[in-house]
Amino acid sequence: MVLIDTNIWIEFLKNNPEYFEEVSALLQNKMVVTIEPIFSELLYGVRSKKDENKIQKYWKVLPKIEFSQESLIEASIFANRNKFYSKGIGLLDAVIIKAAIENNLLVWTLDKKVRVHLDEKQIFKIGPLEG
């Protein structure tokens, strides 16, 4: 399963051909999973009701990783133990990294800081879809 970061979703939603086809293929093959912080960021940046509705439609149908009541506290502790604050990695990116590690997910992101803290095997690379 692939956890698509906010920056890839933005390119997909802008119909950027470099990302649109691959994200569409992942969606059609039911290989995308998401987390609330990613869609919270997307919704925070919307500028029209049309865009908000489009994002909400994806949110409603995608499988989600559910977080416990203490998830943000645990992500903060995880981030501090890994000294993310000194590496310019914010809390939401720490949540993404922690979710990917704990759930054995591939992450598709343009964020180099996030990529550095994932095992190479956890970084999604464009290519033939498996599964």
Summary of the structure (lengths in Angstrom):
residues: 131
radius of gyration: 14.5
end to end distance: 9.2
largest distance: 40.8
contacts: 345
relative contact order: 0.18
helix: 60%
strand: 8%
